């Protein structure tokens, strides 16, 4: 058994709504194609064979396993109460934040529709080493990227907001200006790249130079040599990995 293909990869249903899952499996000649169907949360979702029913608002997984235990697939099912107005969106003052280390931000937000009955939210972070979240307030801890995760307590809605944390005492390279944006050289020809960077007071302006194809192009510092016909890139990266630029080099015989 390699896979079970279902008519949907995710379901949203109402309380008391029942669904029959249409499915097939690969390969079609699998000898272990006998399945056990289950629910990850029997309070939210009742499962009987390839049929399931929503019991109360919430989220659960429909679990499909072969009887021999060698294959498992999970399908997310969200159950909603059609008689209740549920959160459909959370609107925040920004969709992405760039903040400094130790800087704290309060997220101003509203939700739609305004009469939603499940408008209680759990706030979390995707990376607690980079970002601390407490309610709708977050603080940058160290340089990096993380997401603020906003979920309704019943699990029927989730939103993620990207947060980039920077050390504002550092000035990072934003651009490399080269004498050429593309080079054509001959086999065994060597070339020095004249370059400058912006801003000129960048504190991370130390670079690692590499070749995307060392059989075609040898790179040593800002100098490169063609080894055989082909195309490669000179890859220039700041040592801290925050900036990268690639320059195409074509190596010819003539």
C-alpha positions in Angstrom: 0.0 0.0 0.0 1.4 3.4 -1.1 -1.6 5.7 -0.8 -5.3 6.1 -0.3 -6.8 8.7 -2.5 -10.0 10.3 -1.2 -12.5 12.6 -3.0 -11.3 15.5 -0.6 -8.2 16.2 1.4 -10.1 18.3 3.9 -13.8 18.5 4.9 -16.0 21.2 6.4 -19.4 19.9 7.5 -22.3 20.9 9.8 -23.4 19.3 13.1 -25.4 16.1 12.3 -24.3 16.1 8.6 -23.0 12.8 7.4 -20.6 12.2 4.6 -19.6 9.1 2.7 -15.9 9.2 1.7 -15.2 8.0 -1.9 -11.8 6.5 -2.1 -9.4 4.2 -3.9 -5.9 3.0 -3.2 -2.6 2.6 -4.9 -1.4 0.3 -6.2 -4.7 -1.3 -7.1 -3.3 -4.8 -6.6 -2.3 -4.1 -3.0 -2.7 -7.2 -0.9 -3.3 -5.3 2.4 -6.3 -3.2 1.2 -8.4 -3.7 4.3 -9.0 -0.6 6.3 -9.9 0.5 9.8 -11.6 3.9 10.0 -11.4 6.0 13.2 -11.8 9.5 14.6 -9.1 11.5 16.5 -11.9 13.1 18.6 -15.0 11.0 19.1 -16.8 13.9 20.8 -16.6 15.9 17.5 -16.7 13.2 14.9 -18.3 9.8 14.8 -16.8 7.4 12.2 -18.4 4.1 11.0 -16.6 2.6 8.0 -15.9 5.2 5.4 -18.9 7.3 6.6 -18.6 10.0 9.3 -21.0 12.4 11.0 -20.4 15.7 12.8 -21.5 15.7 16.4 -20.5 19.1 17.7 -18.5 22.1 16.5 -14.8 21.5 16.5 -12.0 19.9 14.5 -11.0 16.2 14.3 -9.0 13.9 12.0 -10.6 11.1 10.1 -8.0 8.3 10.4 -7.6 5.6 7.8 -5.4 2.7 8.6 -4.7 -0.7 7.0 -5.5 -3.5 9.3 -1.9 -4.7 9.3 -0.8 -1.2 10.5 1.6 -0.5 7.7 -0.2 2.5 6.3 -2.1 5.5 7.8 -3.7 8.6 6.4 -5.4 11.5 8.3 -7.9 13.9 6.8 -8.9 17.1 8.7 -12.6 17.5 9.3 -14.1 20.8 10.6 -17.5 20.6 12.1 -19.6 23.8 12.3 -23.1 24.5 13.8 -25.2 26.0 11.0 -27.4 27.7 13.5 -24.4 29.6 15.0 -22.4 32.4 13.4 -18.8 31.4 13.5 -15.6 33.4 13.0 -14.6 33.5 9.3 -11.7 36.0 9.5 -9.5 37.9 11.8 -8.4 41.3 10.5 -5.1 42.5 12.0 -3.6 45.9 11.6 -0.7 44.3 9.7 -0.3 41.1 7.8 3.5 41.1 8.5 5.6 42.7 11.1 9.3 43.6 11.3 10.4 44.4 14.8 13.6 44.7 16.8 15.0 42.4 19.5 13.2 43.1 22.8 10.6 45.2 21.0 7.0 44.4 22.0 3.9 44.9 19.9 0.2 44.9 20.6 -1.8 43.5 17.7 -5.0 45.5 17.0 -7.6 43.2 15.5 -11.2 42.7 14.7 -13.1 39.6 13.6 -15.8 38.9 11.1 -18.7 38.5 11.4 -18.9 40.7 14.4 -21.7 38.6 16.0 -19.6 35.3 15.9 -20.4 33.1 18.9 -16.9 31.5 19.0 -14.8 34.7 19.1 -12.5 33.5 21.9 -8.9 33.2 20.7 -5.7 31.4 21.7 -2.5 33.1 20.6 0.7 31.2 20.1 4.1 31.4 18.4 5.5 29.0 15.8 9.0 29.6 17.3 9.3 30.4 21.0 13.0 31.0 20.7 12.5 33.9 18.3 9.1 35.2 19.5 7.2 35.3 22.8 3.4 35.6 22.5 1.1 36.5 25.4 -2.4 37.2 24.3 -2.5 39.7 21.4 0.9 41.0 22.5 4.3 39.6 21.2 8.0 40.4 21.9 11.0 39.7 19.7 13.6 37.6 21.6 16.4 37.0 19.0 16.9 37.5 15.2 14.9 35.2 13.1 11.4 34.6 11.6 8.3 33.2 13.3 4.6 33.3 13.1 2.0 34.6 15.5 -0.8 31.9 15.4 -4.4 33.0 16.2 -6.9 30.2 16.8 -10.5 30.1 18.0 -10.7 28.0 21.2 -13.0 25.6 19.4 -10.3 25.0 16.7 -12.6 26.0 13.7 -10.5 29.0 12.6 -6.8 29.7 12.4 -4.7 32.7 11.1 -0.9 33.1 11.0 1.0 36.4 10.8 4.7 36.5 9.8 7.0 38.3 12.2 10.7 39.1 11.3 12.9 39.9 14.3 16.0 42.0 13.6 18.9 43.3 15.7 18.4 47.0 15.0 22.0 47.7 16.1 23.2 45.7 13.1 23.1 47.1 9.6 22.8 44.3 7.1 23.9 44.1 3.4 20.9 44.9 1.2 22.6 44.7 -2.2 25.8 43.8 -4.0 26.7 45.9 -7.1 28.9 44.0 -9.5 30.8 45.2 -12.6 28.6 42.8 -14.6 25.4 40.9 -14.0 26.4 38.0 -16.3 29.8 36.8 -17.6 30.9 34.8 -20.6 34.4 33.4 -20.4 36.5 30.8 -22.1 37.8 27.5 -20.7 40.8 28.2 -18.5 40.1 32.0 -18.5 40.1 33.6 -15.0 38.2 36.7 -14.0 38.2 39.0 -11.0 34.8 40.4 -9.9 34.8 44.1 -9.0 32.0 44.7 -6.5 30.6 47.0 -3.9 27.8 46.6 -1.4 24.9 48.7 0.0 24.6 50.2 2.5 28.3 51.1 2.7 28.2 50.9 6.6 26.8 47.3 6.6 28.1 45.4 9.6 27.8 42.0 8.1 29.8 42.7 4.9 31.9 39.5 4.9 31.3 37.2 2.0 31.6 33.6 1.1 32.1 32.9 -2.6 31.1 29.6 -4.1 30.3 27.8 -7.4 26.9 26.2 -8.2 28.8 23.8 -10.4 32.5 23.2 -9.4 33.0 21.0 -12.5 32.3 24.0 -14.8 33.5 26.8 -12.6 36.2 27.1 -9.9 35.7 30.0 -7.5 38.3 31.4 -5.0 37.3 34.6 -3.3 36.0 37.1 -5.9 38.0 35.4 -8.6 36.7 32.5 -10.8 38.0 30.3 -13.6 36.3 28.4 -16.3 37.1 24.6 -16.3 34.9 23.2 -19.1 32.0 24.2 -21.3 28.8 24.8 -19.5 26.9 27.2 -17.3 27.2 27.8 -13.6 26.6 30.5 -11.0 29.0 32.4 -8.7 27.1 32.3 -5.4 27.9 35.2 -3.0 26.6 34.9 0.5 27.2 36.9 3.6 28.8 34.8 6.3 25.8 35.2 8.5 23.6 33.9 5.7 21.3 36.9 5.6 22.0 37.9 2.0 22.8 36.0 -1.2 23.4 36.9 -4.8 23.9 34.7 -7.8 25.7 35.6 -11.0 25.4 33.6 -14.1 28.7 32.5 -15.9 28.8 30.9 -19.3 32.0 29.0 -20.1 32.7 28.4 -23.8 35.5 26.7 -25.8 36.0 29.6 -28.2 
